[in-house]
Amino acid sequence: MWVKKGSQHYIGTKAHCPKVHVWGAIGKDGVVGIHVFQGNLSAPKFIGILKECLIPQANDRYGQGNWSLAQDNDPKHRAHKTQDFLKSEKATSNQLF
């Protein structure tokens, strides 16, 4: 952009740009699942990703019950809703911990 010497110029910026996140899982032989979403990750959104993305793709690739989920202590991973979901899945598929 050209600005005349001595003139004032203002470039506006947005306070909060749109967020785009990529959630993914890696298995012994590469990427298992990729999920792209906007906004912040919450426990309910994380549970949706597990239901719609990770669990079906991991079951297809490794077979039901032949894989396990390892995760860190992120508050969304440790949330009661998430833990209850993982326990219910473990009771039926014995694959998540």
N, C-alpha and C positions, 0 to 999 in steps of 0.2 A: 504494500500500500504506500502511496506517496502522500506526504503531508507537507504543506507549505511551511517553511522555516518560520518559527515564531508563533505559529498558530497552535491552539490547544486541540488536543485530540483525545478522545475517550474511547476505550474499547470495553464494552460491557461483557460481563461474565455471569453465568448462572451460579447461584449459591450451591446448588446440589445438582450435579449432572445425573442423568439416568444411569442406574447401575445394571450391569449385565454380569451374571455370575455363571461359572461353569463348575458343575459338580461332577466328579468322576471317580471311578473305582479301577484299581489296577490289580490284575491277577498274575499268576505265575507265567502266563503266556501272552501278556499284553493287557490292553484296555478292555475292561468288562462292560462298563456303561458310562455314558456321557449324558448329562442333563443340563440344559441351559435355561436359566430363569432370570427374571428381573425382580428387583426389590430385595428385601432382606430375607435371609434364611431364618425360619422359625421352626420350632419342633413339629407343628403340623405339616409344614411344607417339606421338612426332612422326611417325615413318615411317608408322605406322598411320593417322594423320590424313591424311597426304599420299595414301596409297593409297586410303583409303575415302571421303575427303571432297573434298580439293582437286583432285586430278588428274581424277577422273570429272566433277566439276561444271565445272571449267575447260574440259575437252575438249567437254562438251556445249554450253557457252555460246559458246566462241570457236573450237572446232575443234581437233583434235589438231595440235600443232606451231605453232599461231598465238598462243601466249602464252608468257611466261617468268616464272620465280619469282625475286623479289628478297627477300632476307632479311638480317637483321643478323648480328652476330658472336656471338650467343648460343651458349654451349657445346653445346647440343643441336643447333643448326644446323650447327656445325663438327665435330661428332663423326664419327669414322671411319665408323661404321655409317651415319650419315645421308649423308655424302659418297659412300660406296660405293653406296647406294641411288640417289641423284640421278644418279650417273655411269651406272648401269645403265639408268635411265629415259631419260637423254639418248641413250644408244646406240640405244634402240629407238624413241623418240618425238621426239627432238631439240627438246624443249620446255623443259627445266629446266636451269638453270645455277647 
